[in-house]
């Protein structure tokens, strides 16, 4: 989450520099936006690596479980 906030802050500051500053500050603003985009992309890939590859990205609707999620069936009569 901190990477996402940093990326958005850098991008907004860079845009402000490009709009309101003069001279070489336009180039600095472009550089800040570029760094913000790179940090944002890094945050997206970091979030993907944290998720479990086998599990669903979000909970199943209505709490349903698929057959794959259920454990092995036990015979209670034996």
URKAZI-V440364 format. One record per pair of residues at least 12 apart in sequence whose C-alpha atoms are under 7 Angstrom apart, sorted by the first residue. I is the first residue (numbers start at 1). J is the second residue. Records with the same first field share a line. If there is no record, write none. Layout:
I = J  J
//
This chain:
3 = 39  40  43
4 = 40  43
7 = 36  37  39  40
8 = 36
10 = 32  33  36
11 = 32  33  36
14 = 29  30  32  33
15 = 29  33
17 = 29
18 = 30
//
